[in-house]
């Protein structure tokens, strides 16, 4: 598994990461199936909103961190977490 979502480099890879949710641009590709309780919602003309938990995400909650790691791995395997410059240079 890669680096936990809470570490600093993730901000360069995602459009927005706020309160346990993130928005991925449509240009990054299709979001794979993600484990419950994760919700995936389209955001008109923006991308896809991924909401990790129904309650506020906290780094002190081990279940939240485990879920974030699982989602990070799935998104990484789908090629959605590559730095923008890497994707553009292909």
The first five atom37 places (N, CA, C, CB, O) and aatype in JSON, in Angstrom:
{
  "aatype": [20, 20, 20, 20, 20, 20, 20, 20, 20, 20, 20, 20, 20, 20, 20, 20, 20, 20, 20, 20, 20, 20, 20, 20, 20, 20, 20, 20, 20, 20, 20, 20, 20, 20, 20, 20, 20, 20, 20, 20, 20, 20, 20, 20, 20, 20, 20, 20, 20, 20, 20, 20, 20, 20, 20, 20, 20, 20, 20, 20, 20, 20, 20, 20, 20, 20, 20, 20, 20, 20, 20, 20, 20, 20, 20, 20, 20, 20, 20, 20, 20, 20, 20, 20, 20, 20, 20, 20, 20, 20],
  "atom_mask": [
    [1, 1, 1, 1, 1],
    [1, 1, 1, 1, 1],
    [1, 1, 1, 1, 1],
    [1, 1, 1, 1, 1],
    [1, 1, 1, 1, 1],
    [1, 1, 1, 1, 1],
    [1, 1, 1, 1, 1],
    [1, 1, 1, 1, 1],
    [1, 1, 1, 1, 1],
    [1, 1, 1, 1, 1],
    [1, 1, 1, 1, 1],
    [1, 1, 1, 1, 1],
    [1, 1, 1, 1, 1],
    [1, 1, 1, 1, 1],
    [1, 1, 1, 1, 1],
    [1, 1, 1, 1, 1],
    [1, 1, 1, 1, 1],
    [1, 1, 1, 1, 1],
    [1, 1, 1, 1, 1],
    [1, 1, 1, 1, 1],
    [1, 1, 1, 1, 1],
    [1, 1, 1, 1, 1],
    [1, 1, 1, 1, 1],
    [1, 1, 1, 1, 1],
    [1, 1, 1, 1, 1],
    [1, 1, 1, 1, 1],
    [1, 1, 1, 1, 1],
    [1, 1, 1, 1, 1],
    [1, 1, 1, 1, 1],
    [1, 1, 1, 1, 1],
    [1, 1, 1, 1, 1],
    [1, 1, 1, 1, 1],
    [1, 1, 1, 1, 1],
    [1, 1, 1, 1, 1],
    [1, 1, 1, 1, 1],
    [1, 1, 1, 1, 1],
    [1, 1, 1, 1, 1],
    [1, 1, 1, 1, 1],
    [1, 1, 1, 1, 1],
    [1, 1, 1, 1, 1],
    [1, 1, 1, 1, 1],
    [1, 1, 1, 1, 1],
    [1, 1, 1, 1, 1],
    [1, 1, 1, 1, 1],
    [1, 1, 1, 1, 1],
    [1, 1, 1, 1, 1],
    [1, 1, 1, 1, 1],
    [1, 1, 1, 1, 1],
    [1, 1, 1, 1, 1],
    [1, 1, 1, 1, 1],
    [1, 1, 1, 1, 1],
    [1, 1, 1, 1, 1],
    [1, 1, 1, 1, 1],
    [1, 1, 1, 1, 1],
    [1, 1, 1, 1, 1],
    [1, 1, 1, 1, 1],
    [1, 1, 1, 1, 1],
    [1, 1, 1, 1, 1],
    [1, 1, 1, 1, 1],
    [1, 1, 1, 1, 1],
    [1, 1, 1, 1, 1],
    [1, 1, 1, 1, 1],
    [1, 1, 1, 1, 1],
    [1, 1, 1, 1, 1],
    [1, 1, 1, 1, 1],
    [1, 1, 1, 1, 1],
    [1, 1, 1, 1, 1],
    [1, 1, 1, 1, 1],
    [1, 1, 1, 1, 1],
    [1, 1, 1, 1, 1],
    [1, 1, 1, 1, 1],
    [1, 1, 1, 1, 1],
    [1, 1, 1, 1, 1],
    [1, 1, 1, 1, 1],
    [1, 1, 1, 1, 1],
    [1, 1, 1, 1, 1],
    [1, 1, 1, 1, 1],
    [1, 1, 1, 1, 1],
    [1, 1, 1, 1, 1],
    [1, 1, 1, 1, 1],
    [1, 1, 1, 1, 1],
    [1, 1, 1, 1, 1],
    [1, 1, 1, 1, 1],
    [1, 1, 1, 1, 1],
    [1, 1, 1, 1, 1],
    [1, 1, 1, 1, 1],
    [1, 1, 1, 1, 1],
    [1, 1, 1, 1, 1],
    [1, 1, 1, 1, 1],
    [1, 1, 1, 1, 1]
  ],
  "atom_positions": [
    [[0.84, -1.17, 0.0], [0.0, 0.0, 0.0], [0.89, 1.23, 0.0], [-0.96, 0.0, 1.21], [1.99, 1.19, 0.54]],
    [[0.43, 2.33, -0.6], [1.2, 3.55, -0.72], [1.18, 4.38, 0.55], [0.69, 4.37, -1.86], [0.82, 3.89, 1.62]],
    [[1.56, 5.62, 0.42], [1.6, 6.56, 1.53], [0.18, 6.92, 1.95], [2.41, 7.82, 1.15], [-0.68, 7.09, 1.09]],
    [[-0.08, 7.05, 3.27], [-1.41, 7.41, 3.72], [-1.88, 8.74, 3.13], [-1.45, 7.48, 5.23], [-1.07, 9.63, 2.86]],
    [[-3.18, 8.87, 2.93], [-3.74, 10.07, 2.34], [-3.43, 11.33, 3.12], [-5.22, 9.93, 2.21], [-3.38, 12.41, 2.55]],
    [[-3.21, 11.22, 4.42], [-2.98, 12.4, 5.23], [-1.65, 13.08, 4.98], [-3.07, 12.04, 6.64], [-1.46, 14.2, 5.45]],
    [[-0.72, 12.48, 4.26], [0.59, 13.06, 4.07], [0.59, 14.06, 2.93], [1.61, 11.99, 3.82], [-0.19, 13.93, 1.99]],
    [[1.47, 15.07, 3.01], [1.45, 16.27, 2.2], [1.44, 16.15, 0.7], [2.55, 17.02, 2.54], [0.87, 17.03, 0.05]],
    [[2.03, 15.14, 0.08], [2.14, 15.1, -1.37], [0.81, 14.89, -2.08], [3.08, 14.03, -1.77], [0.71, 15.12, -3.28]],
    [[-0.2, 14.46, -1.37], [-1.47, 14.14, -2.02], [-2.11, 15.37, -2.64], [-2.42, 13.5, -1.02], [-2.76, 15.25, -3.68]],
    [[-1.95, 16.55, -2.03], [-2.56, 17.76, -2.54], [-2.18, 18.08, -3.98], [-2.19, 18.91, -1.67], [-2.96, 18.71, -4.69]],
    [[-1.02, 17.67, -4.41], [-0.59, 17.91, -5.79], [-1.33, 17.02, -6.76], [0.89, 17.69, -5.92], [-1.34, 17.29, -7.96]],
    [[-1.93, 15.97, -6.28], [-2.51, 14.96, -7.16], [-4.01, 15.06, -7.31], [-2.17, 13.61, -6.65], [-4.57, 14.53, -8.28]],
    [[-4.68, 15.72, -6.4], [-6.13, 15.78, -6.41], [-6.59, 17.2, -6.56], [-6.7, 15.15, -5.14], [-5.91, 18.14, -6.13]],
    [[-7.74, 17.38, -7.16], [-8.28, 18.73, -7.32], [-8.64, 19.32, -5.96], [-9.51, 18.72, -8.24], [-8.26, 20.45, -5.66]],
    [[-9.36, 18.58, -5.14], [-9.82, 19.08, -3.86], [-9.88, 17.92, -2.86], [-11.22, 19.78, -3.99], [-10.33, 16.82, -3.21]],
    [[-9.43, 18.16, -1.64], [-9.56, 17.18, -0.57], [-10.04, 17.93, 0.66], [-8.21, 16.41, -0.3], [-9.26, 18.66, 1.28]],
    [[-11.33, 17.77, 1.01], [-11.92, 18.53, 2.11], [-12.83, 17.64, 2.93], [-12.7, 19.75, 1.57], [-13.68, 16.95, 2.38]],
    [[-12.66, 17.65, 4.23], [-13.55, 16.95, 5.16], [-13.85, 15.52, 4.75], [-14.83, 17.71, 5.3], [-15.01, 15.09, 4.79]],
    [[-12.85, 14.78, 4.35], [-13.06, 13.38, 4.02], [-13.66, 13.15, 2.65], [-13.92, 12.77, 5.02], [-14.12, 12.04, 2.37]],
    [[-13.67, 14.15, 1.81], [-14.16, 13.99, 0.44], [-13.15, 14.56, -0.53], [-15.53, 14.67, 0.26], [-12.33, 15.4, -0.14]],
    [[-13.18, 14.13, -1.76], [-12.28, 14.68, -2.76], [-12.98, 14.73, -4.1], [-11.0, 13.85, -2.85], [-13.91, 13.96, -4.36]],
    [[-12.53, 15.64, -4.94], [-13.09, 15.77, -6.28], [-12.0, 15.44, -7.29], [-13.67, 17.19, -6.52], [-10.92, 16.04, -7.26]],
    [[-12.27, 14.5, -8.17], [-11.35, 14.13, -9.24], [-11.92, 14.64, -10.56], [-11.12, 12.59, -9.3], [-13.1, 14.46, -10.84]],
    [[-11.08, 15.27, -11.35], [-11.5, 15.77, -12.66], [-11.92, 14.6, -13.55], [-10.36, 16.58, -13.32], [-11.36, 13.51, -13.45]],
    [[-12.9, 14.84, -14.42], [-13.31, 13.82, -15.4], [-12.13, 13.43, -16.29], [-14.48, 14.34, -16.27], [-12.07, 12.3, -16.77]],
    [[-11.2, 14.35, -16.51], [-10.05, 14.09, -17.38], [-9.13, 13.02, -16.81], [-9.27, 15.36, -17.6], [-8.34, 12.44, -17.56]],
    [[-9.19, 12.75, -15.53], [-8.32, 11.74, -14.92], [-8.76, 10.32, -15.24], [-8.29, 11.94, -13.42], [-7.94, 9.4, -15.19]],
    [[-10.02, 10.13, -15.56], [-10.51, 8.79, -15.88], [-11.68, 8.4, -15.01], [-9.39, 7.78, -15.73], [-12.17, 9.18, -14.19]],
    [[-12.12, 7.15, -15.2], [-13.3, 6.64, -14.49], [-12.9, 6.15, -13.1], [-13.96, 5.49, -15.29], [-11.88, 5.49, -12.92]],
    [[-13.72, 6.48, -12.13], [-13.5, 6.05, -10.75], [-13.95, 4.6, -10.61], [-14.27, 6.98, -9.74], [-15.07, 4.27, -11.0]],
    [[-13.09, 3.73, -10.07], [-13.47, 2.32, -9.9], [-14.49, 2.15, -8.76], [-12.22, 1.46, -9.63], [-14.75, 3.09, -8.01]],
    [[-15.03, 0.98, -8.65], [-15.9, 0.66, -7.51], [-15.09, 0.8, -6.23], [-16.5, -0.79, -7.64], [-13.95, 0.35, -6.14]],
    [[-15.69, 1.44, -5.23], [-15.02, 1.69, -3.96], [-15.81, 1.05, -2.83], [-14.84, 3.21, -3.71], [-17.03, 0.89, -2.94]],
    [[-15.13, 0.69, -1.73], [-15.81, -0.01, -0.63], [-16.78, 0.89, 0.14], [-14.78, -0.58, 0.33], [-16.62, 2.11, 0.18]],
    [[-17.79, 0.25, 0.74], [-18.73, 0.97, 1.61], [-17.93, 1.47, 2.82], [-19.94, 0.05, 2.05], [-17.02, 0.78, 3.27]],
    [[-18.26, 2.62, 3.35], [-19.4, 3.49, 3.1], [-19.11, 4.61, 2.08], [-19.84, 4.09, 4.39], [-19.83, 5.6, 2.04]],
    [[-18.08, 4.45, 1.28], [-17.69, 5.5, 0.33], [-18.83, 5.77, -0.65], [-16.41, 5.09, -0.43], [-19.45, 4.85, -1.18]],
    [[-19.09, 7.06, -0.9], [-20.09, 7.47, -1.88], [-19.38, 8.17, -3.03], [-21.16, 8.41, -1.23], [-18.45, 8.94, -2.81]],
    [[-19.82, 7.89, -4.25], [-19.26, 8.5, -5.46], [-20.39, 9.24, -6.16], [-18.6, 7.43, -6.4], [-21.4, 8.64, -6.54]],
    [[-20.21, 10.56, -6.32], [-21.26, 11.4, -6.91], [-20.67, 12.24, -8.04], [-21.91, 12.3, -5.84], [-19.59, 12.81, -7.88]],
    [[-21.37, 12.34, -9.18], [-20.9, 13.24, -10.24], [-21.1, 14.7, -9.82], [-21.65, 12.95, -11.58], [-22.09, 15.04, -9.16]],
    [[-20.16, 15.55, -10.21], [-20.27, 16.99, -9.97], [-20.28, 17.64, -11.35], [-19.08, 17.54, -9.06], [-19.28, 17.62, -12.07]],
    [[-21.42, 18.21, -11.72], [-21.63, 18.74, -13.06], [-20.46, 19.61, -13.51], [-22.92, 19.53, -13.11], [-20.06, 20.55, -12.82]],
    [[-19.92, 19.29, -14.68], [-18.84, 20.04, -15.31], [-17.55, 20.12, -14.49], [-19.31, 21.42, -15.6], [-16.66, 20.9, -14.82]],
    [[-17.44, 19.34, -13.44], [-16.26, 19.42, -12.58], [-15.52, 18.09, -12.5], [-16.65, 19.86, -11.2], [-14.29, 18.05, -12.65]],
    [[-16.24, 17.02, -12.26], [-15.6, 15.73, -12.07], [-16.45, 14.83, -11.21], [-14.22, 15.9, -11.46], [-17.67, 14.79, -11.34]],
    [[-15.79, 14.11, -10.33], [-16.46, 13.15, -9.46], [-16.1, 13.45, -8.02], [-16.06, 11.7, -9.83], [-14.93, 13.59, -7.67]],
    [[-17.12, 13.57, -7.18], [-16.93, 13.78, -5.75], [-16.9, 12.42, -5.08], [-18.05, 14.68, -5.15], [-17.81, 11.61, -5.26]],
    [[-15.85, 12.17, -4.3], [-15.73, 10.93, -3.55], [-15.8, 11.3, -2.07], [-14.4, 10.16, -3.89], [-14.95, 12.04, -1.57]],
    [[-16.82, 10.78, -1.39], [-17.03, 11.06, 0.03], [-16.66, 9.79, 0.79], [-18.53, 11.5, 0.33], [-17.31, 8.75, 0.65]],
    [[-15.61, 9.88, 1.59], [-15.11, 8.68, 2.26], [-16.02, 8.17, 3.36], [-13.75, 8.95, 2.83], [-16.24, 6.97, 3.48]],
    [[-16.56, 9.07, 4.17], [-17.38, 8.66, 5.31], [-18.59, 9.58, 5.45], [-16.55, 8.66, 6.61], [-18.51, 10.75, 5.08]],
    [[-19.7, 9.06, 5.97], [-20.86, 9.93, 6.18], [-20.6, 10.93, 7.32], [-22.09, 9.08, 6.5], [-21.18, 12.02, 7.32]],
    [[-19.76, 10.57, 8.27], [-19.41, 11.48, 9.35], [-18.1, 12.21, 8.99], [-19.26, 10.72, 10.7], [-17.45, 11.87, 8.0]],
    [[-17.75, 13.18, 9.76], [-16.52, 13.94, 9.51], [-15.31, 13.0, 9.61], [-16.39, 15.12, 10.52], [-15.16, 12.26, 10.58]],
    [[-14.46, 13.06, 8.59], [-13.24, 12.25, 8.55], [-12.25, 12.81, 9.57], [-12.62, 12.24, 7.12], [-12.01, 14.01, 9.61]],
    [[-11.68, 11.92, 10.38], [-10.66, 12.35, 11.34], [-9.45, 11.42, 11.26], [-11.23, 12.38, 12.78], [-9.59, 10.2, 11.13]],
    [[-8.28, 12.01, 11.34], [-7.03, 11.25, 11.28], [-6.81, 10.45, 12.56], [-5.84, 12.18, 11.05], [-5.97, 9.55, 12.58]],
    [[-7.55, 10.75, 13.62], [-7.42, 10.0, 14.86], [-8.28, 8.74, 14.89], [-7.78, 10.9, 16.03], [-8.19, 7.95, 15.83]],
    [[-9.11, 8.55, 13.87], [-9.98, 7.37, 13.8], [-9.3, 6.31, 12.93], [-11.38, 7.75, 13.22], [-9.18, 6.5, 11.72]],
    [[-8.86, 5.19, 13.52], [-8.16, 4.16, 12.75], [-8.99, 3.58, 11.6], [-7.74, 3.04, 13.68], [-8.44, 3.2, 10.57]],
    [[-10.32, 3.52, 11.77], [-11.17, 3.02, 10.69], [-11.15, 3.97, 9.5], [-12.62, 2.83, 11.2], [-11.16, 3.53, 8.35]],
    [[-11.12, 5.26, 9.77], [-11.04, 6.25, 8.68], [-9.72, 6.11, 7.94], [-11.19, 7.69, 9.24], [-9.7, 6.15, 6.71]],
    [[-8.64, 5.93, 8.67], [-7.33, 5.79, 8.03], [-7.24, 4.52, 7.19], [-6.23, 5.8, 9.09], [-6.66, 4.52, 6.11]],
    [[-7.81, 3.45, 7.7], [-7.82, 2.19, 6.95], [-8.61, 2.36, 5.66], [-8.42, 1.04, 7.8], [-8.16, 1.95, 4.59]],
    [[-9.78, 2.96, 5.76], [-10.62, 3.19, 4.58], [-9.9, 4.1, 3.58], [-11.97, 3.82, 5.0], [-9.91, 3.82, 2.38]],
    [[-9.28, 5.16, 4.07], [-8.55, 6.08, 3.19], [-7.43, 5.35, 2.45], [-7.98, 7.26, 3.99], [-7.19, 5.59, 1.27]],
    [[-6.74, 4.47, 3.15], [-5.68, 3.68, 2.51], [-6.22, 2.75, 1.43], [-4.94, 2.86, 3.56], [-5.62, 2.61, 0.37]],
    [[-7.36, 2.13, 1.71], [-7.98, 1.25, 0.71], [-8.39, 2.02, -0.53], [-9.19, 0.53, 1.31], [-8.16, 1.58, -1.66]],
    [[-9.01, 3.18, -0.31], [-9.45, 4.01, -1.43], [-8.25, 4.54, -2.21], [-10.33, 5.19, -0.93], [-8.25, 4.55, -3.44]],
    [[-7.22, 4.96, -1.49], [-6.01, 5.44, -2.15], [-5.41, 4.36, -3.04], [-4.99, 5.9, -1.12], [-4.99, 4.63, -4.17]],
    [[-5.36, 3.14, -2.55], [-4.8, 2.04, -3.33], [-5.63, 1.77, -4.59], [-4.73, 0.76, -2.47], [-5.08, 1.59, -5.67]],
    [[-6.96, 1.75, -4.44], [-7.83, 1.51, -5.59], [-7.72, 2.64, -6.63], [-9.29, 1.38, -5.12], [-7.65, 2.37, -7.83]],
    [[-7.69, 3.89, -6.16], [-7.56, 5.01, -7.08], [-6.17, 5.01, -7.75], [-7.79, 6.35, -6.34], [-6.04, 5.34, -8.93]],
    [[-5.16, 4.65, -6.98], [-3.81, 4.56, -7.54], [-3.71, 3.46, -8.59], [-2.8, 4.31, -6.45], [-3.11, 3.67, -9.64]],
    [[-4.3, 2.3, -8.3], [-4.29, 1.19, -9.27], [-5.01, 1.58, -10.57], [-4.95, -0.05, -8.66], [-4.68, 1.08, -11.64]],
    [[-6.01, 2.47, -10.44], [-6.76, 2.92, -11.61], [-6.05, 4.06, -12.34], [-8.16, 3.37, -11.2], [-6.53, 4.56, -13.36]],
    [[-4.89, 4.49, -11.81], [-4.11, 5.55, -12.44], [-4.65, 6.94, -12.19], [-4.06, 5.32, -13.91], [-4.29, 7.88, -12.9]],
    [[-5.49, 7.1, -11.17], [-6.12, 8.39, -10.92], [-5.33, 9.3, -9.99], [-7.47, 8.18, -10.34], [-5.69, 10.46, -9.83]],
    [[-4.27, 8.8, -9.39], [-3.5, 9.61, -8.45], [-2.13, 10.02, -8.98], [-3.33, 8.85, -7.16], [-1.29, 10.52, -8.23]],
    [[-1.91, 9.81, -10.25], [-0.63, 10.23, -10.83], [-0.56, 11.74, -10.86], [-0.45, 9.65, -12.26], [-1.58, 12.4, -11.09]],
    [[0.63, 12.31, -10.63], [0.76, 13.77, -10.71], [0.32, 14.27, -12.08], [2.21, 14.22, -10.42], [0.52, 13.59, -13.09]],
    [[-0.25, 15.44, -12.12], [-0.75, 16.01, -13.38], [0.36, 16.09, -14.41], [-1.35, 17.4, -13.14], [0.12, 15.76, -15.58]],
    [[1.55, 16.51, -14.03], [2.65, 16.64, -14.99], [3.03, 15.31, -15.6], [3.86, 17.26, -14.33], [3.4, 15.25, -16.78]],
    [[2.93, 14.24, -14.83], [3.24, 12.9, -15.33], [2.23, 12.48, -16.38], [3.27, 11.89, -14.19], [2.6, 11.92, -17.41]],
    [[0.96, 12.75, -16.13], [-0.1, 12.38, -17.07], [0.0, 13.2, -18.35], [-1.48, 12.58, -16.42], [-0.27, 12.69, -19.44]],
    [[0.38, 14.47, -18.24], [0.47, 15.34, -19.41], [1.66, 15.01, -20.3], [0.55, 16.77, -18.98], [1.63, 15.25, -21.5]],
    [[2.71, 14.46, -19.7], [3.93, 14.17, -20.48], [3.85, 12.88, -21.25], [5.11, 14.12, -19.57], [4.76, 12.58, -22.03]],
    [[2.8, 12.12, -21.08], [2.67, 10.85, -21.81], [2.49, 11.03, -23.27], [1.52, 10.07, -21.29], [2.37, 10.05, -24.01]]
  ]
}
